């Protein structure tokens, strides 16, 4: 991932963590038609998203720090 892309990805991760915090505080959301969102499912989904993002960010950082093996 390029630096700007990685930073955008980190910002998306931060948004997911913020939403998890809101859920932990008892937030309730609904779809546009008024149907309530299953907050337990939304929490599980966001936890999976954050876990995946953590893994992808770590891999991108490791790749960026690794020597390329190419001569200068």
Short mmCIF file of the C-alpha atoms (twelve columns), coordinates in Angstrom:
data_MODEL
# 
_entry.id   MODEL 
# 
loop_
_atom_site.group_PDB 
_atom_site.id 
_atom_site.type_symbol 
_atom_site.label_atom_id 
_atom_site.label_alt_id 
_atom_site.label_comp_id 
_atom_site.label_asym_id 
_atom_site.label_seq_id 
_atom_site.Cartn_x 
_atom_site.Cartn_y 
_atom_site.Cartn_z 
_atom_site.pdbx_PDB_model_num 
ATOM 1  C CA . UNK A 1  0.000   0.000  0.000  1 
ATOM 2  C CA . UNK A 2  1.225   3.476  -0.804 1 
ATOM 3  C CA . UNK A 3  1.464   5.921  2.103  1 
ATOM 4  C CA . UNK A 4  -1.711  7.923  1.241  1 
ATOM 5  C CA . UNK A 5  -3.601  4.675  0.729  1 
ATOM 6  C CA . UNK A 6  -2.316  3.288  4.030  1 
ATOM 7  C CA . UNK A 7  -3.326  6.484  5.839  1 
ATOM 8  C CA . UNK A 8  -6.836  6.298  4.350  1 
ATOM 9  C CA . UNK A 9  -7.029  2.671  5.440  1 
ATOM 10 C CA . UNK A 10 -5.981  3.645  8.980  1 
ATOM 11 C CA . UNK A 11 -8.662  6.355  9.020  1 
ATOM 12 C CA . UNK A 12 -11.276 3.810  7.959  1 
ATOM 13 C CA . UNK A 13 -10.097 1.529  10.780 1 
ATOM 14 C CA . UNK A 14 -10.402 4.406  13.261 1 
ATOM 15 C CA . UNK A 15 -13.980 5.015  12.092 1 
ATOM 16 C CA . UNK A 16 -14.827 1.333  12.642 1 
ATOM 17 C CA . UNK A 17 -13.340 1.489  16.146 1 
ATOM 18 C CA . UNK A 18 -15.352 4.639  16.870 1 
ATOM 19 C CA . UNK A 19 -18.533 2.860  15.771 1 
ATOM 20 C CA . UNK A 20 -17.663 -0.078 18.043 1 
ATOM 21 C CA . UNK A 21 -17.294 2.384  20.917 1 
ATOM 22 C CA . UNK A 22 -20.706 3.869  20.161 1 
ATOM 23 C CA . UNK A 23 -22.239 0.394  20.137 1 
ATOM 24 C CA . UNK A 24 -20.587 -0.359 23.486 1 
ATOM 25 C CA . UNK A 25 -22.202 2.815  24.849 1 
ATOM 26 C CA . UNK A 26 -25.633 1.585  23.755 1 
ATOM 27 C CA . UNK A 27 -26.096 3.280  20.389 1 
ATOM 28 C CA . UNK A 28 -29.059 2.101  18.356 1 
ATOM 29 C CA . UNK A 29 -29.240 2.667  14.618 1 
ATOM 30 C CA . UNK A 30 -31.876 1.900  12.042 1 
ATOM 31 C CA . UNK A 31 -32.077 1.585  8.303  1 
ATOM 32 C CA . UNK A 32 -33.656 4.372  6.233  1 
ATOM 33 C CA . UNK A 33 -37.000 2.580  6.363  1 
ATOM 34 C CA . UNK A 34 -36.913 2.605  10.183 1 
ATOM 35 C CA . UNK A 35 -36.053 -1.066 10.629 1 
ATOM 36 C CA . UNK A 36 -33.648 -1.399 13.575 1 
ATOM 37 C CA . UNK A 37 -30.170 -2.743 12.873 1 
ATOM 38 C CA . UNK A 38 -29.237 -5.878 14.834 1 
ATOM 39 C CA . UNK A 39 -26.525 -4.271 16.952 1 
ATOM 40 C CA . UNK A 40 -24.986 -7.596 18.028 1 
ATOM 41 C CA . UNK A 41 -24.473 -8.524 14.375 1 
ATOM 42 C CA . UNK A 42 -23.155 -5.055 13.566 1 
ATOM 43 C CA . UNK A 43 -20.703 -5.289 16.470 1 
ATOM 44 C CA . UNK A 44 -19.461 -8.698 15.289 1 
ATOM 45 C CA . UNK A 45 -19.119 -7.404 11.717 1 
ATOM 46 C CA . UNK A 46 -17.143 -4.349 12.804 1 
ATOM 47 C CA . UNK A 47 -14.875 -6.468 15.017 1 
ATOM 48 C CA . UNK A 48 -14.087 -8.659 12.006 1 
ATOM 49 C CA . UNK A 49 -13.449 -5.577 9.871  1 
ATOM 50 C CA . UNK A 50 -11.017 -4.142 12.446 1 
ATOM 51 C CA . UNK A 51 -9.213  -7.485 12.809 1 
ATOM 52 C CA . UNK A 52 -8.825  -7.742 9.029  1 
ATOM 53 C CA . UNK A 53 -7.628  -4.139 8.795  1 
ATOM 54 C CA . UNK A 54 -5.090  -4.699 11.587 1 
ATOM 55 C CA . UNK A 55 -3.688  -7.671 9.695  1 
ATOM 56 C CA . UNK A 56 -3.561  -5.797 6.385  1 
ATOM 57 C CA . UNK A 57 -1.963  -2.694 7.948  1 
ATOM 58 C CA . UNK A 58 0.685   -4.819 9.692  1 
ATOM 59 C CA . UNK A 59 1.481   -6.604 6.426  1 
ATOM 60 C CA . UNK A 60 1.718   -3.306 4.522  1 
ATOM 61 C CA . UNK A 61 4.017   -1.828 7.171  1 
ATOM 62 C CA . UNK A 62 6.193   -4.929 7.137  1 
ATOM 63 C CA . UNK A 63 6.425   -4.811 3.341  1 
ATOM 64 C CA . UNK A 64 7.331   -1.120 3.439  1 
ATOM 65 C CA . UNK A 65 10.071  -1.751 6.000  1 
ATOM 66 C CA . UNK A 66 11.500  -4.827 4.270  1 
ATOM 67 C CA . UNK A 67 14.543  -4.348 2.067  1 
ATOM 68 C CA . UNK A 68 13.717  -4.839 -1.584 1 
ATOM 69 C CA . UNK A 69 16.885  -6.760 -2.337 1 
ATOM 70 C CA . UNK A 70 17.455  -4.600 -5.383 1 
ATOM 71 C CA . UNK A 71 20.776  -2.806 -5.814 1 
ATOM 72 C CA . UNK A 72 20.679  0.967  -5.516 1 
# 
